[in-house]
Amino acid sequence: MKDQTKFCFRTLGQAVCQTLLLLALAASWLPPAKGQVVIVANKLRAPRAPGKPKGKNKVKPEAEPANTAAPVPPAPTALPSPEALALTFSVIPPPTQQLTAFATRTAPPLPKLLSYEFDVLTLDARGQVSERRVETAAYFVEEIARGVKLEMVEIPSGVSTLGTPEAELEQLKKDYGRELEKSSPDSWLQRLQTETPQRTVKLPTFFLGKYEVTQAQWRAVASLPKVNRELMSDPSRFKGGNRPVEQISWEDAVEFCERLSRATGRKYRLPTEAEWEYACRAGTTSPYGFGETVAAEWTNYNAKYPSATLAKITNRRRTLPGGSLGVANAFGLYDMHGNVWEWCWDSWHPNYQSAPADGTVWEKDGIAYLKVVRGGAWDSAAGECRSGARNKLTSMLRFSNTGFRVVLESSGTGAKQENAASN
């Protein structure tokens, strides 16, 4: 009888322990409500989601709704030690609060400004060099990975007339109209009208990439933690670390800028359309930054469709490494004409009516899913590579003739002052 009693008590005790254990496990998997106090043993720490690898717990911002609750740490598999019973309490903030804190933090000072020399050409209507000179510009180097650097050129503030003048439009109709009207007269004329009316824009100092973003730079940033979307590490058709990255969408380019911004603490983004054209013209009023025309010797475009005054020659049919043709515009920027179309921040508008006069992004009343591309590409006719020429693409599309370069707004303290202070 005594043995049977002991067996019954032992069985009952085991059942009670199993029940308590199941209740504890079930409670541990219930998500806390927003702002709920979470008990964390031994020291203040953020909870780790089930299935994540162990290590130092770091709270990474997630692009989730503000009411998404943080998971509770898994239940311990053994009794805690007396030291672990020294409990502390913390309120786990929603992820959006962490994102806001990142967005408002103070950007680090710019690296020391350096200077470089570059060749600038002026071409006449026959594509002949009428002037060649050496200019100097300021820039800084952003190291985004070991051996991978991003060179950002200081673009001076100024006032400029942007858009295509009527005289240039009339000359284009005269040079190309008869041939193009055979296939698509309406689209040709409508496309030219998107470059009007001219307007005066005042822009502050900003920094723009000396070259289009390269494949090496893309791979380095694509390896950084995701912000909103995944990035392919090697999307380009024409391979080469110093060639421009292509076959990337507008959304991909924005993700690149977001990851680069988080890694550096500085706000990188796509250029606005006004910033892009201002930088491309570099103080000129001619159809191209090089003057009256472009020549295949200095620009990577489809030379089977040159300016009306030049002979047709073989097309390269591929991108070229940034700056490999050896000449820049007057601001020190390479490949602003040809090589790849470059994404801009703005949504598409059919003309410049009501465009901002301060060069800021223009999205109001635009077609949100269409984004502006500028500059022409390796497969573009000469006319598409003009400083004032513009085109549009659906933001999700990827082509082997489309890439981008990045902008960094001036810090406001003055880059030259920071440079002087660093010496």
C-alpha positions as CSV (number, residue, x, y, z in Angstrom):
1,M,0.0,0.0,0.0
2,K,2.8,2.4,0.9
3,D,4.5,1.8,-2.5
4,Q,1.3,2.4,-4.4
5,T,0.8,5.7,-2.5
6,K,4.3,6.9,-3.3
7,F,3.8,6.0,-7.0
8,C,0.5,8.0,-7.1
9,F,2.1,11.0,-5.6
10,R,5.1,10.8,-7.9
11,T,2.8,10.5,-11.0
12,L,0.7,13.4,-9.8
13,G,3.8,15.6,-9.2
14,Q,5.1,14.8,-12.7
15,A,1.7,15.8,-14.2
16,V,1.7,19.1,-12.3
17,C,5.2,19.9,-13.4
18,Q,4.4,19.1,-17.1
19,T,1.3,21.2,-16.9
20,L,3.2,24.2,-15.5
21,L,6.0,23.8,-18.1
22,L,3.4,23.8,-20.9
23,L,1.7,26.9,-19.5
24,A,5.1,28.7,-19.3
25,L,6.0,27.8,-22.8
26,A,2.7,28.9,-24.2
27,A,3.0,32.2,-22.4
28,S,6.5,32.8,-23.7
29,W,5.2,32.8,-27.3
30,L,2.5,35.3,-26.8
31,P,3.6,38.6,-28.4
32,P,3.6,41.7,-26.1
33,A,1.3,44.6,-26.8
34,K,2.7,47.8,-28.2
35,G,4.8,49.5,-25.4
36,Q,4.4,46.5,-23.0
37,V,7.0,46.2,-20.3
38,V,9.3,43.2,-21.0
39,I,11.3,41.6,-18.2
40,V,14.9,41.1,-19.3
41,A,17.2,39.1,-17.1
42,N,20.6,40.3,-15.8
43,K,21.0,43.4,-18.0
44,L,19.0,45.7,-20.2
45,R,18.9,44.2,-23.7
46,A,16.7,44.1,-26.8
47,P,14.8,40.9,-27.3
48,R,16.0,38.4,-30.0
49,A,13.6,36.9,-32.4
50,P,13.3,33.1,-32.3
51,G,15.6,31.4,-34.8
52,K,18.1,34.2,-35.0
53,P,21.8,33.4,-34.5
54,K,23.2,34.2,-31.1
55,G,25.6,37.1,-30.5
56,K,25.5,40.7,-29.4
57,N,21.9,41.9,-29.6
58,K,21.6,44.9,-31.9
59,V,18.3,46.6,-32.6
60,K,18.1,47.0,-36.4
61,P,15.4,49.3,-37.8
62,E,12.8,47.4,-39.8
63,A,10.5,49.0,-42.4
64,E,7.4,47.7,-40.6
65,P,4.2,49.4,-39.3
66,A,4.5,51.3,-36.1
67,N,2.1,48.9,-34.3
68,T,4.3,45.8,-35.0
69,A,5.2,44.2,-31.6
70,A,8.7,43.0,-30.8
71,P,8.9,39.3,-30.1
72,V,9.6,38.1,-26.5
73,P,12.9,36.1,-25.8
74,P,12.4,32.4,-25.9
75,A,11.8,30.7,-22.5
76,P,14.9,29.5,-20.7
77,T,15.6,25.7,-20.8
78,A,17.1,25.7,-17.3
79,L,16.5,27.4,-14.0
80,P,18.2,30.9,-13.9
81,S,21.1,31.5,-11.7
82,P,20.8,33.8,-8.7
83,E,22.7,36.5,-10.6
84,A,20.2,36.3,-13.5
85,L,17.3,36.9,-11.1
86,A,18.5,40.5,-10.7
87,L,15.7,41.7,-13.1
88,T,15.5,45.0,-14.9
89,F,12.6,46.5,-16.8
90,S,12.4,48.3,-20.1
91,V,9.8,49.5,-22.6
92,I,10.6,48.2,-26.0
93,P,10.0,51.1,-28.5
94,P,8.2,50.4,-31.8
95,P,10.6,50.2,-34.8
96,T,9.4,53.5,-36.3
97,Q,10.9,55.4,-33.3
98,Q,14.3,53.9,-34.1
99,L,14.0,54.9,-37.8
100,T,13.2,58.5,-36.7
101,A,16.2,58.6,-34.4
102,F,18.4,57.6,-37.3
103,A,16.9,60.1,-39.7
104,T,17.4,63.0,-37.3
105,R,20.9,62.3,-36.1
106,T,23.7,64.8,-36.9
107,A,25.7,63.9,-40.0
108,P,29.4,63.5,-39.5
109,P,31.7,66.3,-41.0
110,L,32.7,65.9,-44.6
111,P,36.1,64.4,-45.3
112,K,38.9,66.8,-46.2
113,L,38.3,68.5,-49.6
114,L,41.0,67.7,-52.2
115,S,41.5,69.2,-55.7
116,Y,42.1,67.7,-59.1
117,E,42.8,68.9,-62.6
118,F,41.0,67.7,-65.7
119,D,40.8,68.5,-69.4
120,V,37.8,70.4,-70.9
121,L,37.1,70.5,-74.6
122,T,35.0,72.8,-76.7
123,L,33.8,71.4,-80.1
124,D,32.5,73.2,-83.1
125,A,29.6,72.1,-85.3
126,R,31.9,69.8,-87.3
127,G,33.1,68.0,-84.1
128,Q,36.5,69.6,-84.2
129,V,38.2,70.8,-81.1
130,S,38.1,74.6,-81.1
131,E,39.5,74.9,-77.5
132,R,41.2,72.7,-75.0
133,R,42.0,73.8,-71.5
134,V,42.8,72.5,-68.0
135,E,40.4,73.3,-65.1
136,T,40.4,72.5,-61.4
137,A,37.6,71.3,-59.1
138,A,37.2,70.3,-55.4
139,Y,36.1,66.9,-54.3
140,F,36.1,64.5,-51.4
141,V,36.5,60.8,-51.2
142,E,34.0,58.5,-49.4
143,E,35.4,55.1,-48.7
144,I,32.5,52.7,-48.8
145,A,34.6,49.5,-48.6
146,R,38.2,48.5,-48.6
147,G,39.6,49.6,-51.9
148,V,36.2,50.9,-53.1
149,K,35.9,54.7,-53.1
150,L,33.3,57.2,-54.2
151,E,34.5,60.6,-55.4
152,M,32.1,63.4,-54.9
153,V,32.6,66.7,-56.7
154,E,31.6,70.1,-55.3
155,I,29.2,71.8,-57.6
156,P,29.2,75.6,-57.0
157,S,25.9,77.4,-56.2
158,G,24.5,79.6,-59.0
159,V,21.6,80.7,-61.1
160,S,21.1,79.1,-64.5
161,T,18.5,79.0,-67.3
162,L,17.4,75.4,-67.7
163,G,15.4,73.8,-70.5
164,T,15.9,74.0,-74.3
165,P,15.8,77.3,-76.1
166,E,13.5,77.7,-79.1
167,A,16.4,78.3,-81.5
168,E,17.8,74.9,-80.6
169,L,14.5,73.2,-81.0
170,E,14.1,74.7,-84.5
171,Q,17.5,73.5,-85.5
172,L,16.7,70.0,-84.3
173,K,13.6,69.9,-86.4
174,K,15.6,71.1,-89.4
175,D,18.4,68.5,-88.9
176,Y,16.3,65.5,-87.9
177,G,12.7,66.3,-88.5
178,R,12.3,65.1,-92.1
179,E,13.8,61.7,-91.4
180,L,12.0,61.1,-88.1
181,E,8.6,62.4,-89.3
182,K,8.4,59.4,-91.6
183,S,8.0,57.1,-88.7
184,S,6.7,59.0,-85.7
185,P,6.1,62.7,-86.3
186,D,3.8,63.3,-83.4
187,S,6.0,61.6,-80.8
188,W,9.1,63.4,-82.0
189,L,7.5,66.8,-81.8
190,Q,5.8,66.1,-78.5
191,R,9.1,64.9,-77.0
192,L,10.8,68.2,-78.0
193,Q,8.1,70.1,-76.3
194,T,8.7,68.4,-73.0
195,E,12.0,70.4,-72.8
196,T,10.1,73.7,-72.6
197,P,9.5,76.3,-71.4
198,Q,12.9,77.5,-70.3
199,R,13.0,78.7,-66.6
200,T,15.5,80.3,-64.3
201,V,16.6,78.1,-61.4
202,K,18.8,79.1,-58.4
203,L,20.7,76.2,-56.8
204,P,22.8,76.0,-53.6
205,T,26.1,74.2,-53.5
206,F,25.9,70.4,-53.6
207,F,28.1,67.4,-54.3
208,L,27.6,65.1,-57.3
209,G,29.4,61.9,-58.2
210,K,32.4,62.4,-60.5
211,Y,31.4,59.3,-62.4
212,E,28.3,57.2,-62.7
213,V,28.0,54.6,-59.9
214,T,30.3,51.7,-60.8
215,Q,29.7,48.0,-60.5
216,A,32.4,47.8,-57.8
217,Q,30.6,50.5,-55.8
218,W,27.3,48.8,-56.3
219,R,28.5,45.4,-55.1
220,A,30.0,47.0,-51.9
221,V,26.7,48.8,-51.1
222,A,24.5,45.8,-52.1
223,S,26.3,43.8,-49.4
224,L,25.1,46.2,-46.7
225,P,22.0,45.4,-44.6
226,K,18.7,45.7,-46.5
227,V,16.5,48.8,-45.8
228,N,13.4,48.3,-48.0
229,R,14.2,45.9,-50.8
230,E,16.7,43.2,-51.8
231,L,19.5,44.2,-54.3
232,M,21.2,41.9,-56.8
233,S,24.9,42.1,-56.3
234,D,25.8,41.8,-60.0
235,P,22.9,42.9,-62.2
236,S,24.9,44.5,-65.1
237,R,25.0,43.2,-68.7
238,F,28.4,44.7,-69.5
239,K,30.8,43.4,-66.8
240,G,33.6,45.4,-65.3
241,G,34.3,46.9,-61.9
242,N,34.9,50.4,-63.2
243,R,32.0,50.2,-65.7
244,P,28.7,51.9,-64.7
245,V,26.2,49.6,-63.1
246,E,23.1,49.1,-65.3
247,Q,20.0,47.0,-65.4
248,I,18.9,48.6,-62.2
249,S,15.5,50.2,-61.6
250,W,14.7,53.5,-60.0
251,E,13.6,51.7,-56.8
252,D,17.0,49.8,-56.8
253,A,18.9,53.1,-57.1
254,V,16.9,54.6,-54.2
255,E,17.7,51.5,-52.1
256,F,21.4,52.0,-52.9
257,C,21.2,55.6,-51.7
258,E,19.4,54.5,-48.5
259,R,22.0,51.9,-47.6
260,L,24.9,54.2,-48.4
261,S,23.4,56.9,-46.2
262,R,23.0,54.5,-43.3
263,A,26.6,53.3,-43.7
264,T,28.1,56.8,-43.8
265,G,25.8,58.8,-41.7
266,R,25.3,61.3,-44.6
267,K,22.2,61.6,-46.7
268,Y,22.9,60.4,-50.3
269,R,20.1,60.5,-52.8
270,L,19.4,60.7,-56.5
271,P,19.8,64.1,-58.1
272,T,16.8,66.2,-58.9
273,E,16.3,66.9,-62.6
274,A,17.2,70.5,-62.1
275,E,20.4,69.6,-60.3
276,W,21.3,67.1,-63.0
277,E,20.9,69.6,-65.9
278,Y,22.6,72.4,-64.0
279,A,25.6,70.1,-63.4
280,C,25.6,68.9,-67.0
281,R,25.6,72.3,-68.5
282,A,28.3,73.5,-66.2
283,G,27.7,77.2,-67.1
284,T,27.2,76.6,-70.9
285,T,24.2,77.5,-73.0
286,S,25.1,75.3,-76.0
287,P,23.3,72.0,-76.8
288,Y,26.1,70.0,-75.1
289,G,28.6,70.7,-72.3
290,F,31.3,70.3,-75.0
291,G,29.7,72.9,-77.3
292,E,27.7,72.6,-80.5
293,T,28.0,68.8,-80.9
294,V,29.5,65.6,-79.5
295,A,32.0,63.3,-81.2
296,A,32.4,59.6,-80.7
297,E,36.1,60.2,-79.8
298,W,34.9,62.0,-76.6
299,T,31.4,60.6,-75.9
300,N,30.1,57.0,-75.8
301,Y,26.9,57.2,-77.9
302,N,25.5,55.5,-81.0
303,A,27.7,57.1,-83.6
304,K,25.5,55.6,-86.4
305,Y,23.1,58.5,-85.5
306,P,25.5,61.5,-85.0
307,S,24.7,65.2,-85.2
308,A,23.6,66.3,-88.7
309,T,27.1,67.7,-89.5
310,L,29.1,64.6,-88.6
311,A,29.7,61.4,-90.6
312,K,28.3,58.1,-89.3
313,I,30.8,55.7,-87.8
314,T,30.6,52.3,-85.9
315,N,28.8,52.1,-82.7
316,R,30.7,50.7,-79.7
317,R,27.5,48.8,-78.5
318,R,28.6,48.7,-74.9
319,T,29.3,50.8,-71.8
320,L,32.8,52.1,-71.1
321,P,34.6,52.5,-67.7
322,G,33.9,55.8,-66.1
323,G,36.1,58.7,-67.4
324,S,38.0,56.4,-69.8
325,L,37.5,58.9,-72.7
326,G,39.6,61.4,-70.8
327,V,37.6,64.6,-70.8
328,A,35.2,66.2,-68.4
329,N,32.8,69.1,-68.4
330,A,33.7,72.4,-66.8
331,F,32.6,71.2,-63.4
332,G,34.9,68.2,-63.6
333,L,32.1,65.6,-64.2
334,Y,32.7,62.7,-66.6
335,D,30.2,60.9,-68.9
336,M,27.4,63.4,-68.5
337,H,26.6,62.8,-72.2
338,G,26.1,59.1,-73.2
339,N,27.4,55.8,-71.6
340,V,24.1,55.2,-69.6
341,W,20.9,57.1,-69.0
342,E,20.9,58.4,-65.4
343,W,17.9,58.2,-63.1
344,C,16.7,61.4,-61.5
345,W,14.6,61.7,-58.4
346,D,11.6,63.5,-60.0
347,S,8.4,62.1,-61.2
348,W,7.6,62.8,-64.9
349,H,5.8,66.0,-66.0
350,P,5.1,66.6,-69.7
351,N,6.7,70.1,-69.6
352,Y,8.3,72.6,-67.2
353,Q,5.1,74.6,-66.5
354,S,5.1,75.2,-62.7
355,A,8.5,73.6,-62.1
356,P,10.2,74.6,-58.9
357,A,12.6,77.6,-59.2
358,D,14.9,76.4,-56.4
359,G,16.0,73.1,-58.0
360,T,14.2,70.9,-55.4
361,V,12.5,67.6,-56.4
362,W,9.3,68.0,-58.4
363,E,6.6,65.4,-57.6
364,K,3.4,67.4,-57.3
365,D,1.0,66.7,-60.2
366,G,3.5,64.3,-61.8
367,I,3.0,60.8,-63.0
368,A,4.4,58.9,-59.9
369,Y,5.2,55.6,-61.6
370,L,7.2,57.4,-64.4
371,K,10.7,58.8,-63.4
372,V,13.0,61.1,-65.3
373,V,16.2,59.8,-67.0
374,R,18.8,62.2,-68.5
375,G,22.0,62.2,-70.5
376,G,21.5,59.5,-73.2
377,A,23.4,56.2,-73.4
378,W,25.7,54.0,-75.5
379,D,22.8,53.2,-77.8
380,S,21.4,56.7,-78.0
381,A,21.5,59.1,-81.0
382,A,23.5,62.3,-80.5
383,G,20.3,64.4,-80.1
384,E,19.2,62.3,-77.1
385,C,22.5,63.1,-75.3
386,R,22.0,66.9,-75.3
387,S,22.1,68.8,-72.0
388,G,18.4,69.7,-72.3
389,A,17.1,66.3,-73.6
390,R,14.9,64.3,-71.2
391,N,13.1,61.0,-71.2
392,K,11.0,58.9,-68.9
393,L,10.9,55.3,-67.7
394,T,8.7,53.2,-65.5
395,S,10.4,53.2,-62.1
396,M,10.4,49.4,-61.8
397,L,12.0,48.7,-65.2
398,R,15.7,47.7,-65.7
399,F,17.7,48.2,-68.9
400,S,21.3,47.7,-69.9
401,N,21.5,51.4,-70.9
402,T,20.3,52.9,-67.6
403,G,22.3,53.7,-64.4
404,F,22.7,56.6,-62.1
405,R,25.0,58.8,-60.0
406,V,24.4,60.2,-56.5
407,V,24.1,63.6,-54.9
408,L,25.0,64.7,-51.4
409,E,23.6,68.0,-50.2
410,S,26.0,70.6,-48.8
411,S,26.2,70.5,-45.0
412,G,25.3,74.2,-44.7
413,T,28.5,74.9,-42.6
414,G,30.4,75.3,-45.9
415,A,32.7,72.6,-47.3
416,K,35.6,75.1,-47.6
417,Q,35.3,76.0,-43.9
418,E,35.4,72.4,-42.9
419,N,38.4,71.9,-45.2
420,A,40.2,74.8,-43.6
421,A,39.4,73.5,-40.2
422,S,40.8,70.1,-40.9
423,N,44.2,71.5,-42.0
